[in-house]
């Protein structure tokens, strides 16, 4: 149906967020997040079609960078500029790429 929404991109974004956050936070609180992300990645990889929705993995990694930038900005310890710029770049480029690939006109 033409009006059906594709939630796959957002599920892949959640998957990418869980995997990257679990990996970065390591053994403190990250193991349950990492395991949940790997489980969700397995479930999502069995779902078809995966392309271009799996560009959400990059958006999830970008969201982790934005969370780290926010934590650095609030605490005042480190400069959040690098984390924020990488997060914005990853999130916007993968989101724009997905919507361009998903919404382009069909070749007739």
N, C-alpha and C positions, 0 to 999 in steps of 0.2 A: 504494500500500500504506500502511496506517495507521502502520506502524513504520519507514517509510523516513525517513532523516534528511535534512534540508535543509542542505547545506553552503554554500549561496549567500550567507547572511549573513556567514559568515566570509571568503569570497572577496571580498565587497564591502568588508569591514573591512580586509583586506589592501590592496585597491585604494585606499581612502581614506587609509590610512597611507602608502603609497608616494607618492601624489600630494601630500599635504600636507607630508610630510617632505622630498620633493624640492623643493617650492616654498620652504619655509622655509630649507633649507640652501643654496639658491641655487647659485651657480657653484662652490662648493668641492667638495662631494661629491654634490650633489643632482641633477645632471642625469641620471645613469643611473637613479636611483630614480624621478624624475619620468617619464622615458620608459617605464620598466617599468610604472608606474602607469597611464599613458595607454593603453598597449598592453593591459593587463589590463582597463581600463574598456571599451575597444572590444570585447574578447572577451566580457565579461560582459553588455554591453548587447544583444548578439545573442542571448543566452540567455533563454528565456522560462520561467516568468513572473518578472519582475524585482521586482515589488512583493510583499510588503514587504521582500524581502531587501536591496534597495538602501539601506535605512536603515543598513546597515553602513558606508556612507561616513562618516556622522557619528560612528560608533563609532571608525573609523580615525583621524579627526581628533582625537577625544578621547584616543586612545592616544598620539598625538604630543604632545599637551599634557601628558600624564602623564610621558612620557619627558623632556620639557624640565623639568618640575617636579622629577623625580628628579635630573637633572644639576645643577640649581640647588641642590638640597638637599645634594648630596654636595660640591659645590665651595664652598658657603658664600658665594658672591658676591651672589646676589639672593634675595629672598624667594620661595619656591616656592608660596605660598598661592594666588595668583590662577591660575597655570597649573594647579595641582592641582584647584582647585574647578571651573574650566571643563572640565578633562579628565574629572572624575568626572561632572559634569552631562551632558556630551555622550555619554559612554559608557553611563551607566546609563539615560538617557532613551531613547536609540535602541535599546538592547538590550531594555528593558522594552516599548517600543512594538512592536518586532518580535515578541516572544513573545506579546504580547497579541493582535496581529493574526493571527499564525500559529496560535495554539492556541485561539482562541475557538471555541465550539461552532457547528457549521454550522446554518443556518436550514433548517428542514424544512417 
